[in-house]
């Protein structure tokens, strides 16, 4: 089985910040698409609050990702995306602009992504990376064990 489209903001945020998310954004205006990977490292007590954002830059969708920046999250508060000068992808590249736009919209008080972009998860658990096979897990992008660990 493959991934699925997420439409609810709560599901999109939960998937994005689970710790090992791979998803594709598709612009409803242009049809352009970018695949992003958002990873975290566990902090003290298993708390995840700092995320590395990569963009797919090659044909191999399991490892052809390039680092573009970071984003922080404290509870429900999402800090703005920060482009990294260490990135080899230009700051004005369409993929970087799409990532900036996505995280800015996701952090807005009343984000409205559904009318501007389609969000598709990869079909793997956003926390542990295992292939999702149960329909309920595919709908949320999280396996049952990881969903429980994240309190969802």
CORUR-V598828 format. One record per residue. RES is the residue in three letters. SS is DSSP state (hx for helix, st for strand, lp for the rest). OMEGA is omega in radians with two decimals (none if undefined). Layout:
# CORUR-V598828
[[RES/SS/OMEGA] [RES/SS/OMEGA]]
This chain:
# CORUR-V598828
[[UNK/lp/-3.12] [UNK/lp/-3.12] [UNK/lp/-3.10] [UNK/lp/3.08] [UNK/st/3.02] [UNK/st/-3.11] [UNK/lp/-3.14] [UNK/lp/-3.12] [UNK/hx/-3.14] [UNK/hx/3.12] [UNK/hx/3.13] [UNK/hx/3.13] [UNK/hx/-3.14] [UNK/hx/3.13] [UNK/hx/-3.09] [UNK/hx/-3.03] [UNK/lp/3.12] [UNK/lp/3.06] [UNK/lp/-3.11] [UNK/st/-3.00] [UNK/st/2.99] [UNK/st/-3.10] [UNK/st/3.13] [UNK/st/3.06] [UNK/st/3.12] [UNK/st/3.12] [UNK/st/3.09] [UNK/lp/3.13] [UNK/lp/-3.02] [UNK/lp/-3.06] [UNK/lp/3.11] [UNK/lp/-3.12] [UNK/st/3.10] [UNK/st/3.09] [UNK/st/-3.13] [UNK/st/3.01] [UNK/st/-3.13] [UNK/st/-3.08] [UNK/st/3.07] [UNK/st/2.97] [UNK/lp/3.09] [UNK/lp/3.06] [UNK/lp/3.13] [UNK/hx/3.12] [UNK/hx/3.10] [UNK/hx/-3.13] [UNK/lp/3.12] [UNK/lp/-3.12] [UNK/lp/-3.11] [UNK/st/-2.98] [UNK/st/3.08] [UNK/st/-3.10] [UNK/st/3.12] [UNK/st/3.07] [UNK/st/3.10] [UNK/st/-3.08] [UNK/lp/-3.13] [UNK/lp/-3.06] [UNK/lp/-3.08] [UNK/lp/-3.02] [UNK/lp/3.05] [UNK/lp/-3.12] [UNK/lp/3.14] [UNK/lp/3.14] [UNK/st/3.11] [UNK/st/3.13] [UNK/st/3.10] [UNK/st/-3.13] [UNK/st/-3.08] [UNK/st/3.02] [UNK/st/3.12] [UNK/st/3.11] [UNK/st/3.05] [UNK/st/-3.06] [UNK/lp/3.13] [UNK/lp/-3.11] [UNK/st/-3.13] [UNK/st/3.11] [UNK/lp/3.12] [UNK/lp/3.04] [UNK/lp/3.11] [UNK/st/3.07] [UNK/st/-3.14] [UNK/lp/3.06] [UNK/lp/3.12] [UNK/lp/-3.13] [UNK/lp/3.06] [UNK/lp/3.06] [UNK/lp/-3.10] [UNK/lp/-3.11] [UNK/lp/-3.14] [UNK/lp/3.08] [UNK/lp/3.14] [UNK/hx/-3.13] [UNK/hx/3.12] [UNK/hx/3.11] [UNK/hx/3.11] [UNK/hx/3.11] [UNK/hx/3.11] [UNK/hx/3.13] [UNK/hx/-3.10] [UNK/hx/-3.10] [UNK/hx/3.07] [UNK/hx/3.13] [UNK/hx/-3.12] [UNK/hx/-3.11] [UNK/lp/-3.14] [UNK/lp/-3.14] [UNK/lp/3.12] [UNK/lp/-3.07] [UNK/lp/3.08] [UNK/lp/-3.13] [UNK/lp/-2.97] [UNK/lp/-3.09] [UNK/lp/-3.09] [UNK/lp/-3.04] [UNK/st/3.00] [UNK/st/-3.09] [UNK/st/3.13] [UNK/st/3.05] [UNK/st/-2.96] [UNK/lp/-3.05] [UNK/lp/3.07] [UNK/st/3.10] [UNK/lp/-3.10] [UNK/lp/3.14] [UNK/lp/-3.03] [UNK/lp/3.10] [UNK/lp/3.13] [UNK/lp/3.09] [UNK/st/3.11] [UNK/lp/-3.12] [UNK/lp/-3.12] [UNK/lp/-3.10] [UNK/hx/3.13] [UNK/hx/3.11] [UNK/hx/3.11] [UNK/hx/3.13] [UNK/hx/-3.08] [UNK/hx/-3.10] [UNK/lp/3.14] [UNK/lp/3.05] [UNK/lp/-3.06] [UNK/hx/3.14] [UNK/hx/-3.14] [UNK/hx/3.10] [UNK/hx/3.11] [UNK/hx/-3.13] [UNK/hx/3.13] [UNK/lp/3.11] [UNK/lp/-3.12] [UNK/lp/none]]
